[in-house]
């Protein structure tokens, strides 16, 4: 480890992590979760490594009310990027941290259950 890496200032990054649920139930329909995680790291590479580790550590299995095993597992780290305003204060309101752009609203609507009124 070099002195430069020890003294390097940490910055905030946003990681978008995708998880997938599965089950031993024969008629189970997979559910996906997109999670936005705030990460503090000294570089983009370090933030990506932390995001991957975080995603792996969040994997879990449990029995639901019907006795079926539900498993949530890391599907993919979608993106890791610097926050838009690295000087934000947690007590501030309305701070932009991350933004994504897309062209096809219909495609977005088809997978976003809050827009399509599809029950979870």
C-alpha positions in Angstrom: 0.0 0.0 0.0 1.4 3.4 -1.0 1.3 6.5 1.1 -0.8 8.1 -1.6 -3.5 5.5 -1.3 -3.5 5.9 2.5 -3.9 9.7 2.2 -6.4 9.8 -0.7 -9.7 11.4 0.2 -12.8 9.2 0.2 -15.7 10.2 -2.0 -19.3 9.1 -2.2 -20.5 6.8 -5.0 -23.9 5.3 -5.8 -24.1 1.7 -6.8 -27.2 0.2 -8.5 -27.4 -3.4 -7.5 -29.9 -5.9 -9.0 -31.1 -8.8 -7.0 -33.3 -11.8 -8.1 -35.6 -13.9 -6.0 -36.1 -17.6 -6.6 -38.0 -20.3 -4.8 -38.5 -24.0 -4.6 -42.2 -23.5 -5.2 -43.2 -24.9 -8.6 -45.3 -21.9 -9.7 -43.1 -19.2 -8.3 -42.7 -16.1 -10.4 -39.3 -14.4 -9.9 -39.2 -10.9 -8.5 -36.3 -8.5 -9.1 -35.1 -5.7 -6.8 -33.1 -2.7 -7.9 -31.2 -1.3 -4.9 -29.4 2.1 -4.8 -26.6 1.9 -2.3 -24.4 4.8 -1.0 -20.7 3.8 -0.9 -17.7 5.7 0.4 -14.4 4.9 -1.3 -11.2 6.4 -2.4 -11.7 5.5 -6.1 -14.2 4.3 -8.6 -12.4 0.9 -8.7 -12.6 0.6 -4.9 -16.3 1.6 -5.0 -17.0 -1.1 -7.6 -15.3 -3.7 -5.4 -17.3 -2.6 -2.3 -20.6 -2.7 -4.3 -19.9 -6.2 -5.5 -19.1 -7.3 -1.9 -22.2 -5.6 -0.6 -24.4 -7.3 -3.1 -22.9 -10.7 -2.3 -23.4 -10.1 1.4 -27.1 -9.2 1.0 -28.0 -12.6 -0.4 -30.4 -14.4 1.9 -32.8 -17.4 2.0 -35.8 -17.8 4.3 -39.1 -19.7 4.6 -42.2 -17.8 3.7 -45.6 -18.3 5.4 -46.3 -21.4 3.2 -43.0 -23.1 4.1 -41.5 -22.4 0.7 -37.8 -21.4 0.5 -37.4 -17.9 -1.0 -33.8 -16.9 -2.0 -32.7 -13.4 -2.9 -29.3 -13.4 -4.6 -27.1 -10.9 -6.4 -27.9 -10.8 -10.1 -25.6 -8.0 -11.2 -24.0 -4.7 -10.2 -25.6 -2.5 -12.8 -23.7 0.7 -12.3 -21.3 2.5 -9.9 -20.8 6.2 -10.3 -19.8 9.3 -8.3 -22.7 11.1 -6.6 -23.8 14.2 -8.5 -23.1 16.5 -5.5 -20.2 15.1 -3.4 -20.5 18.0 -0.9 -24.0 17.0 0.2 -25.0 17.3 3.8 -27.3 14.6 5.3 -29.5 17.3 6.9 -30.2 18.9 3.5 -33.4 18.2 1.6 -33.7 17.6 -2.1 -30.0 16.8 -2.9 -29.5 15.1 -6.3 -27.3 12.1 -5.9 -27.8 10.1 -9.1 -29.5 10.3 -12.5 -30.1 8.0 -15.3 -31.3 8.7 -18.8 -33.4 6.6 -21.2 -35.3 6.9 -24.4 -38.0 4.3 -24.3 -40.6 5.1 -21.7 -42.8 2.2 -22.7 -40.0 -0.2 -22.0 -39.4 1.4 -18.7 -43.0 1.3 -17.8 -43.2 -2.4 -18.7 -40.8 -3.4 -16.0 -41.5 -0.8 -13.4 -44.4 -2.1 -11.3 -45.2 1.2 -9.7 -45.9 2.6 -13.2 -47.8 -0.4 -14.6 -50.0 -0.9 -11.5 -48.8 -4.5 -11.3 -49.0 -5.9 -7.8 -45.8 -7.1 -6.2 
